[in-house]
C-alpha cells in the first residue's frame, strides 16, 4: 500500500483551482457536470482508501471477526502506519457515514414533507397557458416571496403569491422557465452528489458551492433562451433576490438564492457563454482543468493500487 493509500485523501486539493475558474470560462451546464464528475470520483477514491485503512486498523483490534493472521507482524510490516492511521481511519469513516446518512435523510425528509403538503393542490393551467408548458406548477397563497423546484415523480414548481406579486408578466415567465430548467436538468441529483462528496472529504466542499452556483447559472441561461430576453431574466433574478427573505430548502435549487446574485445578473447582461465542455489549454482555466484531471486520474490509480496491494497481502496471509 505505502503512500498510495494516503494520496486520494489529499488529491482533492488539485480540484480547487478549477472550481472557481470553471464558473467563469465554461458554459454553466459543462461546469456543473465537470465539477460534479470530478467531485464524485475523488470522493469515491477517498472513501475507498479510508475503507482500506479501516480494514488494517480493525485487524489490530481485539475481538475482531477477521482472521488472526491479518494481524501478524509480517502483515504489519507489509502495511505501514497501521498502528495510528488504521485506527484513526475507523473514526473518520464512521464520521463520513454519519454525515452522508444525515444529508440523505434531510434531503428525502424535505421532499416527502413538501410533496405531502402539496397533495390535493391542483396545477395552475392559467399560468401554464400564459407562460408556456409548465407542468406541475403549484402556487401557494403566502405573502413571503419564494420559489423553488421540487423534484419527484412528478416534479413540481412551487411559487408563492408573494413572489409572483413582485414580478411583471415577462419576469414571471423567466421565473417559471428557470424552475422548469432545474427539473428538466435533474439539478437536484448533481447538488446531492456534490454535497455527499463534501461529506466524504472536506476538501471537496468548495466544489459543492461551485456546482450550486453553476446549476443556478445553467437555469438562468435556459430561462433566457426560453423567454428570448436576457435582460428581463436578469431583472427577474435581481428582483427575486431583493424581495426574498426565506432560506431555500436544503439541497434544492431556488430562484433567489445560490449567489452571489450580482454575478448571475452580470452574466445575464453579458453575451451568451460559449458552449464548450473544456477550456482552451493555454489558459488559466485550461491549466486548472488539466491539473484537476491529473489529480482525479492519480487518485483513481492510487486507490486501485492500494486496494490491489492490500488484497494481495491479505490473501497471502490468509490460511487456506
VOGU-3710 file (C-alpha; in Angstrom, 3 decimals, decimal comma):
1> xxxxxxxxxx> 0,000/0,000/0,000  2,606/2,511/1,105  1,918/6,157/0,386  -0,626/5,322/-2,310  -3,350/4,750/0,259  -2,968/8,307/1,566  -2,770/10,185/-1,744  -6,539/10,068/-2,518  -7,195/11,738/0,836  -5,330/14,906/-0,226
11> xxxxxxxxxx> -5,547/14,862/-4,022  -8,981/16,597/-3,940  -6,939/19,757/-3,374  -5,988/19,613/-7,059  -9,613/20,321/-7,994  -9,904/23,579/-6,056  -8,472/25,899/-8,766  -10,962/24,698/-11,394  -13,900/25,152/-9,027  -13,912/28,928/-9,493
21> xxxxxxxxxx> -12,398/29,127/-12,967  -14,936/26,715/-14,474  -17,708/29,116/-13,488  -16,030/31,892/-15,433  -14,798/30,103/-18,548  -17,224/27,251/-19,241  -20,887/27,067/-20,071  -22,743/26,550/-16,767  -24,010/23,132/-17,894  -20,476/21,959/-18,701
31> xxxxxxxxxx> -19,125/23,420/-15,459  -21,793/21,684/-13,367  -21,195/18,287/-14,960  -17,393/18,593/-14,920  -17,200/19,632/-11,264  -19,738/17,024/-10,168  -17,916/14,238/-12,004  -14,567/15,243/-10,510  -16,062/15,522/-7,014  -17,774/12,125/-7,175
41> xxxxxxxxxx> -14,668/10,290/-8,426  -12,368/11,951/-5,890  -14,833/11,279/-3,061  -15,189/7,628/-4,065  -11,410/7,143/-4,135  -11,008/8,921/-0,811  -13,689/6,780/0,821  -12,228/3,583/-0,653  -8,831/4,361/0,849  -10,411/5,123/4,212
51> xxxxxxxxxx> -12,088/1,736/3,989  -8,757/0,056/3,247  -7,195/1,709/6,267  -10,185/0,642/8,356  -9,530/-2,985/7,414  -5,942/-2,558/8,544  -6,960/-0,857/11,776  -9,748/-3,310/12,556  -7,368/-6,252/12,178  -5,406/-4,901/15,164
61> xxxxxxxxxx> -8,410/-4,635/17,481  -9,018/-7,455/19,966  -12,125/-9,491/19,338  -12,427/-8,549/15,663  -14,061/-11,102/13,340  -11,180/-11,019/10,841  -8,646/-13,867/10,502  -5,962/-13,772/13,196  -3,254/-13,962/10,547  -4,169/-10,467/9,342
71> xxxxxxxxxx> -2,601/-9,016/12,492  0,649/-10,998/12,254  3,903/-8,987/12,402  4,687/-9,922/8,797  1,435/-8,350/7,647  2,092/-5,225/9,698  5,459/-4,828/8,031  3,829/-5,021/4,592  1,151/-2,489/5,572  2,848/0,611/7,051
81> xxxxxxxxxx> 1,331/3,057/9,544  -1,244/0,518/10,660  -0,993/1,391/14,347  -2,040/5,033/14,054  -3,618/5,579/10,646  -5,572/2,341/10,668  -7,341/3,064/13,942  -7,827/6,755/13,097  -9,484/5,765/9,825  -12,147/3,832/11,738
91> xxxxxxxxxx> -13,331/7,032/13,412  -13,007/9,031/10,183  -15,064/6,546/8,163  -17,770/6,445/10,836  -17,990/10,245/10,658  -18,272/10,080/6,862  -21,060/7,506/7,033  -22,983/9,503/9,646  -22,601/12,765/7,688  -23,733/11,166/4,427
101> xxxxxxxxxx> -26,670/9,448/6,117  -27,814/12,719/7,705  -27,530/14,535/4,375  -29,593/11,932/2,521  -32,137/11,736/5,344  -32,573/15,519/5,389  -32,917/15,606/1,598  -35,535/12,858/1,472  -37,413/14,156/4,514  -37,871/17,606/2,987
111> xxxxxxxxxx> -39,027/16,113/-0,319  -41,517/13,913/1,467  -42,894/16,741/3,604  -43,121/19,121/0,678  -44,969/16,627/-1,519  -47,382/15,791/1,302  -48,084/19,494/1,768  -48,929/19,809/-1,934  -51,299/16,822/-2,025  -54,631/17,952/-3,402
121> xxxxxxxxxx> -53,281/21,281/-4,595  -54,056/21,372/-8,328  -51,796/22,624/-11,088  -52,461/26,130/-12,328  -53,471/25,924/-16,005  -53,762/29,713/-16,350  -50,054/30,178/-15,786  -49,255/27,161/-17,926  -51,091/28,690/-20,879  -49,702/32,175/-20,315
131> xxxxxxxxxx> -46,050/31,190/-19,912  -45,742/28,015/-21,947  -45,779/24,378/-20,915  -45,080/24,427/-17,161  -46,232/21,080/-15,728  -46,733/20,660/-12,004  -46,947/24,337/-11,094  -48,226/24,954/-7,555  -48,928/28,488/-6,356  -49,090/28,878/-2,583
141> xxxxxxxxxx> -51,068/31,678/-1,003  -48,212/33,096/1,027  -47,022/36,671/1,393  -43,408/35,537/1,790  -41,685/35,633/-1,629  -40,044/32,348/-2,592  -39,915/29,840/-5,408  -38,155/26,540/-5,924  -38,206/23,337/-7,953  -39,368/20,287/-6,006
151> xxxxxxxxxx> -38,036/17,069/-7,569  -40,059/13,889/-7,568  -42,318/11,745/-9,717  -43,651/14,028/-10,954  -41,634/17,072/-10,002  -43,387/20,315/-9,181  -42,615/24,018/-9,292  -43,560/25,785/-6,078  -44,058/29,555/-6,160  -45,637/31,843/-3,600
161> xxxxxxxxxx> -48,093/34,604/-4,435  -45,727/36,934/-2,623  -43,011/36,322/-5,213  -45,373/36,488/-8,182  -46,701/39,844/-6,994  -43,154/41,249/-7,127  -42,687/40,371/-10,811  -44,317/41,507/-14,014  -45,568/39,137/-16,694  -42,245/38,728/-18,510
171> xxxxxxxxxx> -40,344/38,235/-15,256  -42,845/35,573/-14,163  -42,203/33,758/-17,425  -38,458/33,834/-16,663  -39,129/32,540/-13,154  -41,163/29,561/-14,381  -38,689/28,758/-17,162  -35,859/28,883/-14,626  -37,537/26,426/-12,255  -38,609/24,181/-15,133
181> xxxxxxxxxx> -34,945/24,026/-16,212  -34,000/22,803/-12,730  -36,492/19,936/-13,018  -35,625/19,081/-16,624  -31,887/19,078/-15,905  -32,245/16,969/-12,722  -30,151/19,533/-10,905  -31,131/18,135/-7,516  -29,129/14,993/-8,307  -25,987/16,982/-9,024
191> xxxxxxxxxx> -26,457/19,026/-5,861  -26,973/15,938/-3,713  -23,957/14,203/-5,278  -21,559/17,061/-4,534  -22,957/17,505/-1,024  -22,259/13,828/-0,325  -18,790/14,258/-1,834  -18,181/17,123/0,574  -19,260/14,876/3,439  -16,804/12,213/2,282
201> xxxxxxxxxx> -13,876/14,639/2,043  -13,952/18,219/3,414  -11,511/19,334/0,705  -14,352/18,883/-1,820  -16,777/21,292/-0,157  -15,751/24,256/-2,362  -16,842/22,198/-5,367  -20,314/21,885/-3,846  -20,634/25,667/-3,710  -19,362/25,940/-7,296
211> xxxxxxxxxx> -21,844/23,354/-8,578  -24,699/25,105/-6,754  -23,802/28,352/-8,488  -23,342/26,617/-11,855  -26,777/24,971/-11,708  -28,356/28,348/-10,997  -26,482/29,899/-13,924  -27,496/26,916/-16,084  -31,149/27,523/-15,244  -30,672/31,260/-15,827
221> xxxxxxxxxx> -29,384/30,603/-19,335  -32,219/28,195/-20,083  -34,725/30,785/-18,882  -33,123/33,489/-21,015  -33,258/31,201/-24,048  -36,885/30,213/-23,396  -38,073/33,795/-22,963  -35,764/35,255/-25,592  -34,898/38,153/-23,294  -31,714/38,067/-21,220
231> xxxxxxxxxx> -32,345/41,491/-19,708  -35,791/40,541/-18,412  -34,380/37,332/-16,931  -31,603/39,288/-15,221  -34,167/41,716/-13,836  -36,273/38,822/-12,538  -33,255/37,286/-10,776  -32,339/40,597/-9,172  -35,871/41,427/-8,041  -36,475/37,955/-6,634
241> xxxxxxxxxx> -33,243/38,157/-4,637  -34,122/41,643/-3,415  -37,561/40,695/-2,116  -36,875/37,142/-0,932  -36,113/36,649/2,747  -36,776/32,922/3,140  -33,864/30,490/3,044  -34,031/27,895/0,265  -34,756/24,269/1,084  -31,604/22,293/1,899
251> xxxxxxxxxx> -30,097/20,685/-1,161  -32,546/22,181/-3,661  -32,260/24,922/-6,241  -34,103/28,158/-5,541  -34,662/31,125/-7,832  -33,475/33,830/-5,453  -30,568/32,006/-3,862  -27,213/30,439/-4,699  -25,416/33,674/-5,310  -23,703/35,809/-5,405
261> xxxxxxxxxx> -26,725/37,186/-7,263  -24,822/40,182/-8,728  -22,584/37,758/-10,625  -25,618/35,967/-12,048  -27,177/39,253/-13,117  -23,920/40,465/-14,657  -23,553/37,191/-16,580  -27,080/37,521/-17,968  -26,410/41,074/-19,071  -23,324/39,868/-20,919
271> xxxxxxxxxx> -23,048/37,644/-24,007  -24,223/34,048/-24,135  -21,449/31,841/-22,702  -19,649/29,593/-25,204  -20,970/26,040/-25,346  -17,638/24,326/-24,828  -17,081/21,439/-22,444  -13,361/22,083/-21,874  -11,487/25,397/-21,635  -8,613/26,170/-24,041
281> xxxxxxxxxx> -5,383/24,501/-22,945  -3,199/27,629/-22,863  -5,362/29,483/-20,353  -5,574/29,537/-16,563  -8,847/27,633/-16,711  -7,365/25,104/-19,114  -4,341/24,510/-16,897  -6,569/24,189/-13,836  -8,774/21,696/-15,680  -5,760/19,574/-16,605
291> xxxxxxxxxx> -4,476/19,716/-13,025  -7,883/18,562/-11,767  -7,995/15,803/-14,381  -4,481/14,686/-13,448  -5,349/14,714/-9,756  -8,502/12,691/-10,414  -6,590/10,157/-12,505  -3,811/9,921/-9,912  -6,384/9,441/-7,158  -8,060/6,623/-9,094
301> xxxxxxxxxx> -4,780/4,870/-9,838  -3,581/5,261/-6,239  -6,817/3,875/-4,805  -6,765/0,882/-7,149  -3,074/0,309/-6,425  -3,647/0,387/-2,656  -6,682/-1,895/-2,928  -4,767/-4,406/-5,059  -1,757/-4,347/-2,744  -3,860/-4,881/0,375
311> xxxxxxxxxx> -5,803/-7,680/-1,315  -2,617/-9,494/-2,293  -1,079/-9,076/1,171  -4,177/-10,309/2,996  -4,732/-13,106/0,521  -1,178/-14,323/1,123  -1,653/-14,070/4,892  -4,979/-15,903/4,919  -4,629/-19,651/5,524  -6,371/-21,898/3,007
//
